[in-house]
Structures are given as structure tokens and as C-alpha cells.
Amino acid sequence: MKKDKIIFWITTSIIFLFEGVMPALTSQTEMAKEGIRHLGYPEYFGVMFMVFKVLGALALILPQIPVRIKEWAYAGFAIDFISAFVSLWAVDGLKPMTFFPIVFIGILVLSYVYYHKINKQENYNN
């Protein structure tokens, strides 16, 4: 169980840092705004993405958040990463950077699998 918790916390922390902390700190920079414009989205999408990402990241990292809310956060991030991949592919074509969101889907899936594995083990022990 210790290995499972380590994998869960490492993967979840990566998601938290890249999808919660970084957007909160950088979403209003000119580079971030240009990235949103480059993909053809209106500027207000950047603010909306930042709010949802921060809330979702907090939902994943805080243990007292109910399971159902965590499930919605995992689903939201999956949709976000798939949308990012499709947007990058549509605008820039298949370049190495296009696959960056796919890497995060892998990390998200690991977090999700180990979250449920830990919960199942803890519920079994109680």
C-alpha cells in the first residue's frame, strides 16, 4: 500500500502543480494570453480555464473532498487534456509539443487508478 500511496501522491502532485499552481500564477501573463489567442479562443477562456483548473486541482489534492467531486475533477481534466491535444493538432499540426497533453493524460490516469486502489484498500481494511 505504501508504493500505491507514493505513486498516487507523485502523480496527483504533478497534476496539482501544472494544472493548479502554474495557471494561477501565469494565466494573466502576455505569453498565456497569446497562447489562448493562437488557438483561436476568446481571451475570457483563459480566465475560465484558470478558475476551473485551480478548483479541479484543489479537489484532487485535498483529502476531505467527497469522491463524487473528485470524479468530476478527473473527468474535467481528461476533457481539458483531450481538448488541448485536439486544439494544438488542429492549429499547429502534429509536432512534438502537440503530444504534451497526452503525457498529462497518462499521469492523470495513473493518479485516478491509484486513487481508487488506495480507497478500495482502505475501505477493505475498515
C-alpha positions in Angstrom: 0.0 0.0 0.0 2.9 2.3 0.6 4.0 2.1 -3.0 0.4 2.8 -4.1 0.3 6.0 -2.0 3.6 7.2 -3.3 2.6 6.7 -6.9 -0.8 8.5 -6.2 0.8 11.5 -4.4 3.5 11.9 -7.0 1.1 11.8 -10.0 -1.5 13.9 -8.2 1.1 16.5 -7.1 2.3 16.8 -10.8 -1.3 17.5 -11.9 -1.7 19.9 -9.0 1.4 21.9 -9.8 0.9 22.0 -13.6 -2.8 22.4 -13.6 -3.4 24.3 -10.4 -0.4 26.3 -9.3 1.0 27.3 -12.7 -2.2 28.6 -14.2 -2.9 30.6 -11.0 0.5 32.2 -11.3 0.8 32.7 -15.1 -2.7 32.9 -16.6 -2.6 36.7 -16.9 0.8 36.9 -18.5 1.0 38.1 -22.1 2.5 34.7 -23.1 -0.5 32.9 -21.7 -2.9 35.3 -23.4 -1.1 34.9 -26.7 -1.4 31.1 -26.3 -5.2 31.4 -26.0 -5.4 33.7 -29.0 -3.1 31.5 -31.0 -5.5 28.6 -30.6 -8.5 30.8 -31.7 -10.2 31.0 -28.3 -11.5 34.3 -26.9 -9.5 35.9 -24.2 -12.0 35.2 -21.4 -11.5 31.5 -21.9 -8.1 31.9 -20.2 -9.7 33.2 -17.1 -12.4 30.5 -17.2 -9.7 27.8 -17.7 -7.7 29.1 -14.8 -10.6 29.1 -12.4 -11.7 25.6 -13.3 -8.1 24.2 -13.3 -7.4 25.7 -9.8 -10.7 24.4 -8.4 -10.1 20.9 -10.0 -6.5 20.7 -8.8 -7.7 21.6 -5.2 -10.4 18.9 -5.5 -7.8 16.3 -6.3 -5.2 17.2 -3.7 -7.4 17.8 -0.7 -8.3 14.5 1.0 -11.6 15.8 2.6 -13.2 16.5 -0.8 -16.0 14.0 -1.5 -15.4 11.2 -4.0 -18.1 12.4 -6.4 -16.4 15.9 -6.7 -13.0 14.2 -7.3 -14.6 12.1 -10.1 -15.8 15.3 -11.8 -12.4 16.9 -11.4 -10.7 13.9 -13.0 -13.3 14.0 -15.8 -12.8 17.7 -16.3 -9.0 17.3 -16.6 -9.4 14.5 -19.0 -11.6 16.7 -21.2 -9.2 19.5 -20.8 -6.2 17.4 -22.0 -8.1 15.9 -24.9 -9.3 19.3 -26.0 -5.8 20.7 -25.7 -4.4 17.9 -27.9 -7.1 18.4 -30.5 -6.7 22.2 -30.5 -2.9 22.0 -30.8 -3.2 19.4 -33.6 -5.8 21.5 -35.5 -3.9 24.7 -35.3 -0.2 23.6 -35.3 -0.3 20.1 -36.8 1.4 17.1 -35.4 4.5 18.5 -33.7 6.3 17.2 -30.6 4.5 19.8 -28.4 1.1 18.6 -29.6 1.6 15.4 -27.6 2.3 17.2 -24.3 -1.3 16.9 -23.2 -1.3 13.2 -23.9 1.6 12.8 -21.4 -0.6 14.5 -18.9 -3.5 12.2 -19.7 -1.2 9.3 -18.7 -0.2 11.0 -15.5 -3.9 11.7 -14.8 -4.9 8.1 -15.4 -2.2 6.9 -13.0 -3.5 9.3 -10.4 -7.0 8.1 -10.9 -6.2 4.4 -10.9 -4.1 4.7 -7.7 -6.7 6.9 -6.0 -9.3 4.2 -6.4 -6.8 1.5 -5.5 -6.0 3.2 -2.2 -9.7 3.9 -1.5 -10.5 0.2 -2.1 -7.7 -0.9 0.2 -8.7 1.5 2.9 -12.4 0.5 2.7 -11.4 -3.2 2.8 -9.3 -2.7 5.9 -12.1 -0.8 7.7 
